[in-house]
Amino acid sequence: MPLEDRVAIQFCGFGGQGVVLSSIIFGTAAVIGAGLEAVQTQSYGSEARGGECQAEVILSPKAIGSPLADKIDILIAMSQMAYTRYAKRLRAGGILVTDPDMVHGPARADAAVYPVPASRIAEEIGSKIAANMVMLGFLQQLTGYIAENHLIDAIRENVRESTLKTNLQAAQQGMAWARKLTGISEV
């Protein structure tokens, strides 16, 4: 589905989960592949690996005047600590994607909630650290803002060659999970 207005997406979790990389990859795919405008911001605690981390990407078919959003349209939460901190930024009626093995609520009754066992899926393919790629694949299929091949191209450009096969497999698993969970056909 083509993006008709500005959308703010926030990825959050803890350092080492690839939260920042996820926003960079999704933004890159949107700009290079879909011809959208994008801005990306990030922050993480002084602890870095293991500490709280978040990154935002704003996408729009038009010029983006500010890199900041008061409210988030889509929140991807990969840790309880980050979810607790950032869930209040999700607008009513927004989309919440959580890893149910890592985030246990409290639930948002005013949002469309999608549980994606990204850590478990990534672990099953041999690399729990690829959970962020599972989330990216899920997000691509759920939103349709970017084409599957554009996401794959952006992953190829932004991950190390030594992890490419696993990351691509994880993204494909996320896409399959989205199709299974939502009943959508391939985008």
N, C-alpha and C positions, 0 to 999 in steps of 0.2 A: 504494500500500500504506500503510495507516495506521501511524503511528509508535506503537509499543507501549512503548517504553522510552526513556531518555535517549540522545541521540546527540550526539557532539562532532565538529564539522566545522571544519577549519582550511584557510584559503586562504593561500597564501604566494607571494611573488614579489618584485618590486622596485617601489619607489615610482613611481607614474605608471601602473601597470597596472590600477588600480581594485580592488585586493585588498580594501581596507576597504569600499568601496562594495558589493562582492559580498556580503560577510557581512551588511551592513545590509539589502540587498534581500532576501536569502534569509530572514533572520530576520523581517523585516517581513511577508513573504508567509506565513510560518509562523504568526505571531501573528494577523494580521488575517484572512487567508484560511482557514487551517486550524484556528484556535482553539488552537494550541499555546502553551506557555510558551517563552520564549527569552531568553537573555542573550548579549551580544556584547562582546568585548574586542578590543583592537587594539594593535599596537606597530609602530614603524618607526624606522629608524636616523636619526641626526641629519642625514644627507645628504638625507632626504626623497625627492624625485624621483631615481630611479636607485639609491637605497640599498635595503637589505633591508627588507621589509615583511611583516607577517603579521596576520591577523585570525581570530578564532575566533567561532563561534556554536554555542551548545549549545541543542538543542531537546528538549522533553519534553512529554508529555501531562499531567504533574504539576508541581507547584512545583519549582523548581530551587534547591537549597540553596547552591550555590557557583558562581560564574562561572568557575571554573577546572577544567580536566580534566587528570589526570596523563597519560592516553593519549588519542589522537585516534582516532575511528572512521573518519573520511573525511578524506583529505589531498588538496587540490587544489594542485599545485605548478606554478608558472608561470615559475620561473627556477631555474637550476642551483644558484646560491648558496643560495637559500632551501631548495631540496630537500635539499641536503647538510646544512643545519642542522636541519631539522625532520623529516626522514624517520624518525629514531629515535623520535619521539613517536607514530608510527602503530602501533596495536596489531596484534599478529599476527592475521591473518584479516580485517584492515580493508580498506578500499577506497582505492586510490591512483589519482588521475587526474592525468596529466601532459600537458604540451604537449611532444611529442617534438622539436619544433624548438628548444625552449628548455632541456629537461631531458634529460640523457644518462646518467642512472644514478648509481651502480650500482643495478641492479634489486632489488626486494624480492620474493623468492620466496615469502614468507609472506603476501602480500597479493593481492587481486584487482586487477590493474593494467589501467587503461583509458587508452590513448593518444588524446588529443584534440588534433589540430593546430589549436588555437584561434587562434593568431597568423596562420597561413596562411589559415584560413577567414575571419577578420575582414579580413585584407588583401584577399582576393578580393571582399569586398563593399564595399571602399573605405575602411576605417578599422581599421588594426591595433590601435588602442587599444580597440576593442570586443571584444577577445579574452576579457575577463572575462565578457561577456554570453554568449559562446559556451559558456564553462564553466558558467554558471548554467543555461542551457537544457539542457545535458547532464546536470547534476546533478539538475534537476527530473525529467527523464524517467527517469534511472537509479534514483533513490530512490523517487519517487512520494510523498514526504512532503507535498508541496504540489501543488495542481492547477495546470495550465498557466495558466489564466486568473488565478490568484492571483499567480503570478510576473509575468505581463504587467502586472497592475495595480500591483504593487510597483515594477516598472521605470518605469512611467509616472509614479509619484509621486516617484521619486528621481533622475531624470536630467533634464538641461536639455532644453527643448523643441527646441532646435536639433539635438540629437543623438538624439532619441527614435526616429525612423524607423530609423536605422542600428542603434541598440541593440536594438530589437525584432527587426529582421531577423537580427542576430547571435544573439540568444537562440533564434529559430526554427531557425537553422542548427545550433545546438548540440543542440536537441531532435531534429532530423533525424539528426544524427550518432549520437546515442545509440540511436535506433531501428535505424539501419543496423548499428552495431557490435554491439549486443546482441541484435537480433532481437525486441525488445519492441515491442508495439503502443502506440499513443498512449495516454498516461495522462491 
